């Protein structure tokens, strides 16, 4: 059966409110690129079959508390590029994907996310968030959440109390300065960690042991002076980006375990270029657990 899609573009100047009398069998409502400023109670009162709501690139600064109540089947909510200072409460429990990047959000509260047990993806990048605005355990109410992106904000540390279900965490382009032993505690299912373009100068010993199933680690464009400890003990890690840091030396046990027979996935990508390390000083055995030599990127330091 074809998807019933409704698009609202209004006049050449764009809509300034949600259209009335939308077909009740609508499953996708696309209202992006308009001039809507407010979502009111009753705007979606007849849309019980709506699966996706796109409100990207409007001027929305206010969403009434009961506005989304009729949307019992909503799975995707796109609120990016608006003027929201906080995410709305009472979002549908059926929601699986929320994208709200490029707003003016300064707070992330437990009350907003609690009970959203179907949520899988949350995108909150490019908001003026600070670490003080992220409530401890804000995301724990989402039991199936596997993907979070909070990039290009003002947070200075990894949010605490992230859900155990998480497999991807992207925190690129923030102001994080350190990874301590508690930062990644409990994230046993995490497979991809993005921390590029921060100000990280230290990764405490034991930090990476908290994420035993990690496959990709992105720590490029930071302030690291050495290779993070614990990579050699990781069984599954295959990709490590460390370029554009301040790493001056690489030891023979930084990446690979001591014995050749130790069970460990082979690296398929290791980037160390644009670091002050002299590649001719690195012992040949240092990359003994790399899949092939072309997977190692060195040099180009100025």
MIVO-796276 format. One record per residue: residue number from 1; residue in one letter; x, y, z of N, C-alpha, C, O in turn. Coordinates in pm, whole numbers. Atoms other than C-alpha are relative to their C-alpha. Layout:
[NUM 'A' [X Y Z] [X Y Z] [X Y Z] [X Y Z]];
...
END
This chain:
[1 'X' [84 -118 0] [0 0 0] [88 124 0] [178 131 84]];
[2 'X' [-88 -115 8] [158 338 -95] [-11 90 123] [-115 99 187]];
[3 'X' [-2 -92 -112] [261 586 172] [-77 126 -34] [-58 183 -141]];
[4 'X' [74 -124 19] [25 878 208] [85 114 51] [110 124 171]];
[5 'X' [-93 -107 -35] [247 1186 204] [-67 135 -20] [-132 158 -122]];
[6 'X' [51 -136 13] [146 1546 269] [117 96 14] [198 85 105]];
[7 'X' [-105 -101 -5] [375 1837 195] [-65 138 5] [-163 165 -65]];
[8 'X' [54 -135 -11] [311 2195 293] [102 102 -39] [208 111 23]];
[9 'X' [-91 -107 41] [475 2483 111] [-69 136 -1] [-4 240 1]];
[10 'X' [75 -125 -9] [196 2742 118] [33 96 -112] [55 55 -226]];
[11 'X' [-32 -102 99] [265 3068 -61] [150 3 -26] [225 -75 32]];
[12 'X' [-143 -10 32] [599 3169 -205] [81 43 122] [202 21 128]];
[13 'X' [-69 -41 -122] [682 3314 138] [3 -109 106] [71 -95 207]];
[14 'X' [-1 111 -94] [612 2984 315] [-111 7 103] [-166 114 130]];
[15 'X' [103 9 -103] [364 2866 577] [48 60 131] [166 51 164]];
[16 'X' [-36 -50 -133] [357 3036 917] [-68 -81 110] [-53 -49 228]];
[17 'X' [61 90 -98] [153 2760 1088] [-32 -133 -68] [-32 -143 -190]];
[18 'X' [34 132 52] [61 2395 1049] [-136 7 -70] [-231 60 -13]];
[19 'X' [128 -5 71] [-214 2356 785] [-110 -76 72] [-84 -175 141]];
[20 'X' [117 67 -58] [-562 2259 900] [-53 -104 -97] [-20 -104 -216]];
[21 'X' [74 98 82] [-772 1967 773] [93 -86 -85] [66 -111 -203]];
[22 'X' [-87 94 70] [-483 1742 677] [-68 -136 -10] [-143 -172 81]];
[23 'X' [64 131 14] [-592 1399 547] [32 -91 118] [150 -106 153]];
[24 'X' [-25 82 -120] [-635 1165 847] [81 -126 -26] [133 -186 67]];
[25 'X' [-80 120 30] [-462 879 664] [145 34 -37] [218 -52 -86]];
[26 'X' [-138 -42 28] [-138 1078 622] [98 -78 87] [78 -90 208]];
[27 'X' [-104 71 -76] [170 876 723] [131 77 4] [214 55 93]];
[28 'X' [-120 -84 1] [442 1129 630] [-43 144 -24] [-110 174 -123]];
[29 'X' [34 -142 12] [404 1504 686] [129 82 -9] [207 87 86]];
[30 'X' [-123 -75 27] [676 1725 535] [-32 149 -2] [-94 199 -96]];
[31 'X' [24 -144 -12] [663 2088 649] [132 77 10] [135 186 67]];
[32 'X' [-130 -66 -10] [1030 2176 616] [6 123 -90] [-71 136 -185]];
[33 'X' [-27 -120 79] [1157 2509 480] [-119 95 -5] [-154 146 -111]];
[34 'X' [108 -96 -11] [867 2722 601] [33 103 108] [150 120 144]];
[35 'X' [-22 -104 -101] [820 2997 861] [-88 -23 123] [-134 71 188]];
[36 'X' [81 36 -116] [629 2812 1130] [76 36 127] [194 3 141]];
[37 'X' [-66 -45 -123] [704 2961 1472] [-42 -78 123] [28 -78 224]];
[38 'X' [53 69 -118] [493 2747 1705] [-78 -124 -41] [-149 -124 -142]];
[39 'X' [82 121 18] [347 2397 1725] [-99 -2 116] [-60 -4 233]];
[40 'X' [104 -16 -102] [15 2411 1909] [-74 -131 25] [-75 -222 -58]];
[41 'X' [91 112 -28] [-213 2161 2079] [-108 -3 -107] [-168 100 -141]];
[42 'X' [103 13 102] [-448 2028 1817] [50 8 -143] [-26 -20 -236]];
[43 'X' [-52 -9 137] [-220 2084 1516] [-1 -134 -71] [-15 -140 -193]];
[44 'X' [-6 133 61] [-199 1708 1460] [-111 -92 53] [-93 -213 60]];
[45 'X' [102 74 -76] [-524 1601 1626] [-58 -120 -74] [-102 -214 -9]];
[46 'X' [61 111 75] [-646 1370 1345] [101 -94 -64] [63 -183 -139]];
[47 'X' [-104 74 73] [-312 1222 1237] [49 -120 81] [168 -129 113]];
[48 'X' [-34 116 -84] [-318 897 1435] [88 -102 -73] [148 -187 -8]];
[49 'X' [-81 94 77] [-141 709 1152] [134 59 -45] [207 -5 -121]];
[50 'X' [-123 -66 44] [148 955 1109] [123 -74 51] [134 -103 170]];
[51 'X' [-123 71 -34] [488 778 1103] [122 93 1] [217 71 76]];
[52 'X' [-116 -90 11] [722 1066 1011] [-47 145 -9] [-137 177 -86]];
[53 'X' [34 -142 -2] [704 1439 1084] [128 81 -21] [221 72 58]];
[54 'X' [-120 -76 37] [955 1674 918] [-29 149 17] [-111 205 -56]];
[55 'X' [20 -143 -29] [973 2028 1060] [132 77 -13] [149 182 49]];
[56 'X' [-135 -57 15] [1331 2109 954] [-6 139 -64] [-86 164 -154]];
[57 'X' [-20 -133 59] [1432 2470 879] [-127 84 2] [-173 133 -101]];
[58 'X' [107 -96 -24] [1143 2664 1025] [51 101 102] [172 124 112]];
[59 'X' [-39 -96 -104] [1143 2922 1306] [-67 -37 132] [-107 49 210]];
[60 'X' [74 50 -115] [990 2705 1577] [78 26 130] [191 -18 145]];
[61 'X' [-60 -26 -131] [1065 2828 1929] [-84 -58 112] [-39 -64 227]];
[62 'X' [90 50 -104] [768 2677 2113] [-79 -119 -51] [-135 -116 -161]];
[63 'X' [83 116 29] [600 2335 2114] [-87 -24 123] [-36 -50 232]];
[64 'X' [93 17 -113] [290 2303 2333] [11 -140 58] [39 -236 -14]];
[65 'X' [-21 128 -70] [299 2021 2591] [-76 -118 -57] [-28 -231 -51]];
[66 'X' [84 110 48] [21 1815 2431] [-4 -8 -153] [-85 -82 -209]];
[67 'X' [6 -7 146] [98 1888 2066] [18 -135 -69] [-44 -161 -172]];
[68 'X' [-30 128 65] [233 1539 1990] [-84 -116 55] [-67 -230 12]];
[69 'X' [79 107 -63] [-19 1344 2200] [-79 -88 -97] [-86 -209 -76]];
[70 'X' [78 85 92] [-234 1227 1905] [86 -96 -85] [33 -188 -146]];
[71 'X' [-86 71 94] [69 1082 1723] [50 -131 62] [168 -142 96]];
[72 'X' [-30 125 -68] [62 730 1867] [90 -93 -80] [146 -187 -25]];
[73 'X' [-82 87 84] [250 577 1572] [124 72 -55] [194 18 -141]];
[74 'X' [-112 -77 53] [513 846 1513] [133 -69 31] [161 -103 146]];
[75 'X' [-130 65 -15] [859 692 1455] [116 96 -24] [223 79 34]];
[76 'X' [-109 -91 35] [1064 980 1311] [-46 144 17] [-147 186 -39]];
[77 'X' [30 -139 -26] [1066 1339 1432] [124 83 -30] [227 68 36]];
[78 'X' [-114 -81 42] [1295 1591 1259] [-29 147 33] [-116 209 -27]];
[79 'X' [19 -136 -50] [1322 1928 1437] [122 88 -25] [133 196 33]];
[80 'X' [-126 -72 21] [1660 2045 1307] [-22 138 -62] [-121 163 -131]];
[81 'X' [-2 -135 57] [1735 2406 1215] [-124 79 37] [-197 129 -49]];
[82 'X' [107 -83 -54] [1481 2579 1437] [56 85 113] [177 104 122]];
[83 'X' [-43 -89 -108] [1493 2805 1744] [-36 -55 138] [-59 21 232]];
[84 'X' [37 63 -126] [1415 2555 2019] [111 16 105] [228 -5 76]];
[85 'X' [-95 -9 -111] [1582 2618 2356] [1 -127 85] [98 -155 155]];
[86 'X' [11 129 -68] [1463 2287 2502] [-79 -96 -88] [-160 -54 -170]];
[87 'X' [79 100 70] [1330 1963 2361] [-136 -13 68] [-146 3 190]];
[88 'X' [134 12 -60] [956 1908 2412] [-13 -125 85] [46 -229 55]];
[89 'X' [37 118 -76] [828 1675 2679] [-120 -67 -69] [-175 -13 -165]];
[90 'X' [115 73 53] [555 1419 2606] [16 -37 -147] [-81 -34 -223]];
[91 'X' [-17 51 135] [710 1297 2283] [-59 -141 -7] [-61 -212 93]];
[92 'X' [66 131 11] [537 983 2147] [92 -114 42] [210 -115 7]];
[93 'X' [-78 115 -46] [653 658 2309] [45 -89 -116] [136 -170 -101]];
[94 'X' [-34 80 118] [668 505 1960] [123 52 -73] [172 -12 -166]];
[95 'X' [-107 -68 73] [949 741 1855] [127 -85 -5] [171 -139 96]];
[96 'X' [-124 75 19] [1259 571 1710] [118 90 -37] [233 56 -12]];
[97 'X' [-108 -88 49] [1455 862 1563] [-35 145 26] [-142 192 -13]];
[98 'X' [18 -142 -29] [1493 1220 1685] [122 76 -50] [235 45 -12]];
[99 'X' [-110 -84 49] [1701 1479 1502] [-35 146 30] [-136 197 -17]];
[100 'X' [26 -137 -41] [1725 1827 1651] [128 82 1] [148 165 90]];
[101 'X' [-124 -77 4] [2065 1964 1550] [-29 142 -53] [-131 167 -116]];
[102 'X' [10 -141 42] [2118 2335 1483] [-126 66 55] [-207 119 -21]];
[103 'X' [101 -76 -71] [1878 2473 1740] [70 88 103] [187 123 85]];
[104 'X' [-59 -81 -107] [1938 2680 2056] [-13 -73 134] [-28 -10 239]];
[105 'X' [23 83 -119] [1909 2391 2302] [116 12 98] [233 -6 62]];
[106 'X' [-101 -15 -105] [2094 2448 2630] [-16 -102 112] [70 -112 199]];
[107 'X' [24 97 -106] [1941 2173 2847] [-47 -133 -57] [-126 -137 -151]];
[108 'X' [47 135 31] [1896 1797 2818] [-40 -63 133] [45 -90 218]];
[109 'X' [51 47 -128] [1674 1662 3096] [-55 -141 -9] [-106 -183 -113]];
[110 'X' [54 136 -9] [1577 1312 3205] [-147 -6 -35] [-192 -98 -103]];
[111 'X' [145 -1 19] [1211 1407 3196] [-40 -3 -147] [-147 -51 -182]];
[112 'X' [30 -3 144] [1228 1458 2820] [10 -139 -62] [-73 -177 -144]];
[113 'X' [-29 128 65] [1369 1115 2734] [-55 -122 74] [-61 -231 17]];
[114 'X' [44 113 -80] [1230 898 3011] [-121 -70 -63] [-220 -7 -97]];
[115 'X' [110 78 54] [1010 618 2879] [-1 -15 -151] [-88 -82 -206]];
[116 'X' [-7 14 147] [1113 652 2513] [76 -129 -34] [188 -124 -86]];
[117 'X' [-69 129 7] [1197 282 2502] [16 -55 -141] [80 -158 -161]];
[118 'X' [-17 42 140] [1172 253 2122] [106 83 -72] [139 54 -188]];
[119 'X' [-95 -91 65] [1426 528 2051] [131 -72 -32] [187 -143 51]];
[120 'X' [-125 61 46] [1729 416 1848] [105 105 -32] [223 85 -3]];
[121 'X' [-93 -102 47] [1886 736 1710] [-36 137 59] [-152 177 56]];
[122 'X' [17 -138 -47] [1934 1081 1869] [113 85 -56] [231 54 -38]];
[123 'X' [-96 -94 59] [2106 1368 1684] [-24 138 59] [-131 196 41]];
[124 'X' [17 -127 -71] [2166 1687 1885] [118 95 -24] [143 184 58]];
[125 'X' [-118 -82 26] [2473 1847 1726] [-31 146 -28] [-144 184 -59]];
[126 'X' [7 -143 30] [2541 2218 1680] [-110 69 79] [-196 136 23]];
[127 'X' [83 -73 -94] [2352 2343 1984] [93 62 105] [202 10 126]];
[128 'X' [-88 -66 -99] [2492 2580 2253] [1 -70 136] [-5 -5 240]];
[129 'X' [0 82 -122] [2500 2296 2508] [131 15 76] [238 25 16]];
[130 'X' [-116 13 -87] [2737 2300 2803] [-17 -126 84] [-128 -177 97]];
[131 'X' [9 121 -82] [2819 2004 3025] [-97 19 116] [-165 -76 156]];
[132 'X' [90 -27 -111] [2626 2170 3308] [-147 -10 -42] [-235 -24 43]];
[133 'X' [137 9 49] [2315 2159 3089] [-46 -141 -32] [-163 -162 -66]];
[134 'X' [35 140 28] [2325 1781 3040] [-19 -71 134] [77 -96 206]];
[135 'X' [29 64 -128] [2153 1613 3334] [62 -140 5] [54 -215 -92]];
[136 'X' [-61 132 -16] [2337 1307 3467] [-105 -109 -23] [-209 -111 43]];
[137 'X' [95 106 31] [2166 1001 3320] [-116 44 -87] [-218 -24 -91]];
[138 'X' [110 -53 82] [1955 1211 3082] [-51 -101 -101] [-170 -101 -133]];
[139 'X' [37 92 107] [1955 933 2822] [-35 -140 48] [-70 -226 -33]];
[140 'X' [17 136 -50] [1913 632 3049] [-141 -56 -17] [-160 -178 -14]];
[141 'X' [136 47 17] [1538 616 2997] [-26 -66 -134] [-133 -122 -156]];
[142 'X' [16 58 134] [1594 499 2638] [75 -133 -7] [197 -135 -25]];
[143 'X' [-60 131 -19] [1657 126 2666] [56 -62 -128] [136 -155 -121]];
[144 'X' [-47 56 126] [1718 59 2293] [93 95 -76] [135 65 -188]];
[145 'X' [-79 -100 70] [1923 366 2207] [136 -56 -40] [210 -107 44]];
[146 'X' [-128 53 47] [2219 268 1990] [91 108 -58] [211 86 -75]];
[147 'X' [-78 -103 70] [2333 596 1830] [-29 137 60] [-144 179 65]];
[148 'X' [12 -139 -46] [2397 941 1980] [107 84 -69] [223 45 -76]];
[149 'X' [-97 -99 49] [2559 1239 1811] [-27 133 69] [-135 191 56]];
[150 'X' [5 -134 -61] [2628 1553 2014] [130 69 -40] [224 77 40]];
[151 'X' [-123 -60 52] [2887 1730 1801] [-14 152 -10] [-124 206 -17]];
[152 'X' [-6 -145 18] [2995 2093 1774] [-85 75 104] [-167 160 69]];
[153 'X' [64 -71 -111] [2868 2207 2115] [110 50 94] [228 53 57]];
[154 'X' [-97 -52 -97] [3036 2348 2427] [23 -96 116] [76 -55 220]];
[155 'X' [-21 93 -111] [3042 2033 2640] [150 -27 19] [226 -33 -78]];
[156 'X' [-143 16 -33] [3375 1975 2817] [32 -140 51] [148 -170 82]];
[157 'X' [-23 138 -46] [3329 1611 2922] [-103 -92 -64] [-207 -47 -112]];
[158 'X' [93 98 52] [3162 1291 2806] [-119 -10 96] [-99 -29 216]];
[159 'X' [117 8 -89] [2803 1285 2941] [0 -129 81] [37 -235 29]];
[160 'X' [4 116 -89] [2758 1047 3236] [-137 -69 -8] [-238 -8 -42]];
[161 'X' [125 74 -5] [2497 775 3265] [-59 -30 -136] [-181 -28 -152]];
[162 'X' [49 35 133] [2474 683 2896] [-57 -142 3] [-12 -224 83]];
[163 'X' [63 133 -4] [2256 378 2817] [94 -112 -43] [179 -91 -130]];
[164 'X' [-86 114 29] [2422 37 2804] [-18 -53 -141] [70 -122 -193]];
[165 'X' [30 48 135] [2262 -31 2465] [80 71 -108] [77 29 -224]];
[166 'X' [-66 -85 99] [2478 231 2292] [108 -75 -77] [194 -141 -18]];
[167 'X' [-104 59 85] [2686 108 1996] [83 107 -71] [197 80 -111]];
[168 'X' [-74 -110 62] [2788 446 1846] [-19 126 82] [-131 163 117]];
[169 'X' [2 -126 -73] [2880 765 2033] [90 99 -74] [210 76 -88]];
[170 'X' [-74 -100 78] [2984 1073 1833] [-3 132 75] [-108 194 92]];
[171 'X' [-14 -123 -78] [3113 1372 2032] [107 88 -64] [185 152 8]];
[172 'X' [-102 -76 72] [3327 1540 1767] [-24 151 11] [-138 196 27]];
[173 'X' [12 -145 8] [3398 1912 1763] [-51 66 127] [-119 168 121]];
[174 'X' [41 -60 -126] [3340 1980 2131] [122 57 73] [223 88 10]];
[175 'X' [-110 -57 -77] [3563 2109 2413] [44 -96 111] [85 -55 219]];
[176 'X' [-38 103 -95] [3637 1781 2589] [153 -1 16] [225 3 -83]];
[177 'X' [-144 -11 -25] [3981 1788 2752] [64 -130 49] [186 -145 44]];
[178 'X' [-58 120 -62] [4019 1444 2910] [-99 -115 -3] [-220 -94 4]];
[179 'X' [81 121 -19] [3890 1086 2914] [51 -67 127] [162 -119 131]];
[180 'X' [-42 63 -125] [3899 956 3270] [-60 -139 12] [-136 -183 -75]];
[181 'X' [38 141 -14] [3834 608 3402] [-151 -20 11] [-200 -130 -14]];
[182 'X' [145 12 -14] [3463 681 3463] [-75 46 -124] [-195 21 -136]];
[183 'X' [68 -60 115] [3387 854 3131] [-78 -100 -84] [-186 -68 -134]];
[184 'X' [60 100 89] [3303 534 2944] [-50 -122 77] [-72 -228 19]];
[185 'X' [39 111 -85] [3197 316 3236] [-136 -57 -41] [-233 17 -57]];
[186 'X' [126 68 29] [2931 59 3150] [-36 -12 -146] [-137 -74 -178]];
[187 'X' [35 2 143] [2939 103 2772] [60 -122 -68] [141 -110 -160]];
[188 'X' [-61 124 46] [3020 -260 2704] [-34 -33 -145] [35 -114 -207]];
[189 'X' [40 30 138] [2840 -263 2366] [49 102 -101] [21 90 -220]];
[190 'X' [-44 -106 91] [3006 46 2221] [100 -53 -103] [200 -114 -67]];
[191 'X' [-86 47 109] [3163 -29 1881] [71 115 -70] [177 94 -130]];
[192 'X' [-62 -113 70] [3240 320 1747] [-6 123 90] [-112 161 138]];
[193 'X' [-10 -118 -86] [3361 623 1945] [69 112 -77] [184 99 -117]];
[194 'X' [-52 -116 72] [3410 960 1776] [28 117 93] [-65 173 151]];
[195 'X' [-41 -111 -86] [3606 1224 1969] [96 93 -74] [178 160 -11]];
[196 'X' [-87 -86 81] [3779 1408 1685] [-28 148 29] [-138 185 71]];
[197 'X' [14 -146 -12] [3838 1784 1703] [-52 43 137] [-148 119 149]];
[198 'X' [20 -48 -135] [3832 1824 2079] [132 57 50] [217 96 -30]];
[199 'X' [-126 -49 -58] [4109 1934 2319] [55 -103 97] [110 -69 201]];
[200 'X' [-36 110 -89] [4185 1594 2469] [152 -14 7] [218 -34 -95]];
[201 'X' [-145 13 -18] [4535 1578 2615] [37 -127 74] [154 -166 78]];
[202 'X' [-32 120 -79] [4504 1264 2828] [-115 -100 -6] [-232 -63 -3]];
[203 'X' [94 110 -13] [4333 926 2827] [49 -85 116] [151 -153 105]];
[204 'X' [-46 71 -120] [4357 774 3174] [12 -150 -24] [-65 -209 -100]];
[205 'X' [-16 146 8] [4482 418 3207] [-127 -70 48] [-185 -32 150]];
[206 'X' [119 75 -37] [4195 173 3219] [-129 51 -63] [-232 -15 -58]];
[207 'X' [121 -58 59] [3951 400 3037] [-54 -86 -113] [-175 -111 -120]];
[208 'X' [44 76 116] [3940 193 2719] [-43 -142 37] [-111 -209 -42]];
[209 'X' [42 133 -44] [3894 -128 2918] [-150 -6 25] [-209 -114 28]];
[210 'X' [145 -6 -23] [3537 -12 2985] [-81 -22 -127] [-202 -44 -121]];
[211 'X' [69 19 128] [3452 -48 2615] [67 -115 -77] [133 -91 -178]];
[212 'X' [-76 115 51] [3577 -402 2535] [-35 -41 -142] [42 -114 -205]];
[213 'X' [41 39 135] [3386 -437 2204] [24 112 -102] [-31 108 -212]];
[214 'X' [-28 -112 90] [3518 -116 2048] [73 -47 -126] [168 -125 -119]];
[215 'X' [-63 32 128] [3607 -146 1678] [66 123 -64] [167 110 -133]];
[216 'X' [-54 -123 59] [3668 218 1578] [16 107 107] [-76 133 184]];
[217 'X' [-29 -108 -94] [3831 495 1782] [54 120 -78] [158 110 -143]];
[218 'X' [-40 -122 70] [3854 849 1642] [44 104 102] [-39 164 169]];
[219 'X' [-58 -98 -92] [4087 1071 1846] [91 97 -74] [180 158 -14]];
[220 'X' [-81 -92 79] [4238 1275 1565] [-33 145 35] [-141 175 88]];
[221 'X' [17 -144 -23] [4281 1653 1593] [-31 31 147] [-130 95 180]];
[222 'X' [6 -28 -142] [4334 1663 1968] [137 46 49] [218 94 -29]];
[223 'X' [-125 -47 -61] [4621 1740 2208] [78 -114 65] [155 -91 158]];
[224 'X' [-65 117 -60] [4744 1386 2286] [152 6 -20] [200 44 -127]];
[225 'X' [-147 3 9] [5116 1349 2361] [51 -144 -9] [170 -168 -30]];
[226 'X' [-39 141 13] [5115 968 2356] [-120 -82 -46] [-234 -37 -38]];
[227 'X' [105 93 42] [4918 674 2220] [-79 -42 124] [-19 -79 225]];
[228 'X' [79 40 -117] [4626 596 2456] [33 -142 45] [49 -232 -37]];
[229 'X' [-30 131 -54] [4697 304 2685] [-117 -95 -12] [-233 -54 -4]];
[230 'X' [104 102 3] [4506 -22 2652] [-37 -51 -136] [-114 -146 -147]];
[231 'X' [35 46 135] [4488 -59 2273] [51 -141 -25] [-16 -220 -94]];
[232 'X' [-59 133 24] [4712 -366 2278] [-85 -111 60] [-83 -225 12]];
[233 'X' [82 102 -66] [4469 -547 2509] [-138 -17 -65] [-209 -112 -36]];
[234 'X' [132 6 65] [4164 -477 2291] [-3 -111 -104] [85 -119 -190]];
[235 'X' [10 113 93] [4050 -785 2102] [-60 39 -134] [-28 -23 -236]];
[236 'X' [80 -25 120] [3824 -619 1845] [35 128 -74] [-9 147 -187]];
[237 'X' [-26 -128 64] [3962 -275 1768] [79 -17 -129] [178 -90 -134]];
[238 'X' [-59 14 134] [4053 -238 1400] [42 133 -61] [132 138 -145]];
[239 'X' [-28 -132 57] [4058 136 1324] [28 98 113] [-51 113 205]];
[240 'X' [-38 -100 -99] [4241 403 1528] [52 123 -72] [154 117 -142]];
[241 'X' [-42 -126 62] [4266 763 1410] [64 89 107] [-2 131 202]];
[242 'X' [-74 -82 -96] [4534 960 1596] [76 113 -70] [166 172 -10]];
[243 'X' [-74 -105 72] [4649 1209 1330] [-31 139 57] [-133 161 122]];
[244 'X' [11 -139 -48] [4698 1578 1409] [-10 6 152] [-101 67 208]];
[245 'X' [-18 -12 -143] [4802 1532 1770] [143 45 29] [208 104 -57]];
[246 'X' [-136 -39 -37] [5131 1587 1956] [80 -120 47] [164 -110 137]];
[247 'X' [-64 126 -39] [5248 1226 1980] [143 -1 -53] [165 6 -174]];
[248 'X' [-140 -10 39] [5629 1225 1979] [69 -136 -10] [177 -145 -69]];
[249 'X' [-62 132 9] [5699 852 2016] [-107 -108 1] [-216 -89 54]];
[250 'X' [90 115 5] [5536 514 1952] [79 -122 44] [181 -154 -16]];
[251 'X' [-71 114 -53] [5639 210 2155] [-43 -131 -64] [-149 -137 -125]];
[252 'X' [28 128 65] [5650 -153 2039] [-123 -72 55] [-171 -167 -7]];
[253 'X' [118 64 -58] [5356 -246 2267] [-120 94 9] [-216 67 80]];
[254 'X' [110 -97 -6] [5132 55 2209] [-126 -52 -71] [-237 -22 -28]];
[255 'X' [114 45 80] [4909 -117 1952] [-24 -151 7] [-139 -194 2]];
[256 'X' [11 145 12] [4979 -492 1959] [44 -71 127] [134 -24 196]];
[257 'X' [-40 79 -117] [5000 -754 2235] [139 -59 -18] [187 -67 -131]];
[258 'X' [-140 47 9] [5345 -901 2315] [18 -120 -91] [113 -125 -168]];
[259 'X' [-16 122 78] [5289 -1242 2154] [-72 5 -133] [-176 69 -146]];
[260 'X' [62 5 132] [5210 -1309 1790] [-126 -85 0] [-212 -69 -86]];
[261 'X' [113 94 0] [4959 -1577 1885] [-117 47 85] [-218 -22 96]];
[262 'X' [110 -52 -82] [4744 -1361 2112] [-120 31 -89] [-106 91 -196]];
[263 'X' [122 -22 79] [4385 -1350 1989] [-35 149 -3] [-65 210 99]];
[264 'X' [31 -142 17] [4324 -1002 1847] [-33 27 -146] [35 -25 -235]];
[265 'X' [33 -39 137] [4155 -856 1538] [115 81 -58] [178 160 13]];
[266 'X' [-105 -77 66] [4404 -716 1286] [-48 142 -29] [-165 162 -64]];
[267 'X' [34 -138 34] [4411 -340 1238] [-14 14 -152] [67 -40 -228]];
[268 'X' [15 -31 143] [4278 -223 902] [28 148 -28] [33 189 -144]];
[269 'X' [-31 -141 19] [4355 145 962] [58 62 126] [-6 61 231]];
[270 'X' [-64 -71 -110] [4600 332 1188] [59 128 -56] [150 123 -139]];
[271 'X' [-53 -127 52] [4661 702 1124] [79 73 107] [28 100 216]];
[272 'X' [-88 -73 -92] [4953 878 1291] [68 118 -70] [163 175 -16]];
[273 'X' [-63 -110 72] [5037 1141 1032] [-26 134 72] [-119 145 152]];
[274 'X' [8 -132 -63] [5084 1506 1136] [15 -7 152] [-53 62 226]];
[275 'X' [-48 5 -138] [5239 1407 1469] [151 18 -4] [212 -9 -108]];
[276 'X' [-146 -18 2] [5600 1488 1572] [81 -128 12] [203 -122 24]];
[277 'X' [-72 127 -6] [5689 1117 1586] [82 -20 -127] [34 4 -238]];
[278 'X' [-87 28 114] [5982 1025 1361] [-23 -145 -42] [7 -237 33]];
[279 'X' [41 135 40] [5864 725 1160] [118 -97 -4] [99 -217 18]];
[280 'X' [-116 90 8] [6219 586 1120] [46 -47 138] [129 -138 149]];
[281 'X' [-34 44 -135] [6245 557 1500] [-97 -106 52] [-75 -162 159]];
[282 'X' [98 100 -43] [5943 324 1521] [51 -139 -37] [87 -163 -152]];
[283 'X' [-48 136 27] [6046 -41 1553] [-94 -73 -95] [-216 -58 -86]];
[284 'X' [84 72 98] [5923 -266 1268] [-106 -89 63] [-213 -108 5]];
[285 'X' [95 92 -64] [5751 -502 1513] [-119 72 64] [-215 8 108]];
[286 'X' [107 -76 -66] [5531 -220 1649] [-136 -28 -62] [-237 -32 9]];
[287 'X' [127 21 71] [5264 -289 1384] [-14 -144 -47] [-65 -170 -156]];
[288 'X' [4 142 36] [5291 -668 1383] [-143 -55 -11] [-164 -159 -73]];
[289 'X' [138 48 8] [4912 -702 1423] [-85 84 -95] [-208 86 -85]];
[290 'X' [72 -77 102] [4821 -471 1134] [-21 -88 -122] [68 -164 -161]];
[291 'X' [39 87 112] [4644 -634 839] [99 8 -115] [144 -94 -167]];
[292 'X' [-102 -19 105] [4880 -485 578] [64 136 20] [5 225 81]];
[293 'X' [-78 -121 -27] [5142 -211 573] [-69 127 -51] [-50 234 5]];
[294 'X' [68 -117 55] [4927 21 361] [-106 57 95] [-155 168 74]];
[295 'X' [98 -46 -97] [4689 49 658] [58 101 98] [-16 165 173]];
[296 'X' [-67 -92 -93] [4947 257 849] [31 131 -73] [89 129 -182]];
[297 'X' [-25 -131 61] [4965 631 775] [88 82 94] [48 113 206]];
[298 'X' [-98 -74 -78] [5269 822 899] [51 120 -80] [24 132 -200]];
[299 'X' [-67 -108 69] [5461 1139 819] [-82 127 -9] [-183 143 60]];
[300 'X' [67 -127 29] [5356 1484 692] [-10 93 120] [-107 168 133]];
[301 'X' [0 -91 -113] [5446 1661 1014] [84 123 -32] [197 113 -80]];
[302 'X' [-72 -126 24] [5545 2026 985] [21 74 131] [80 182 132]];
END
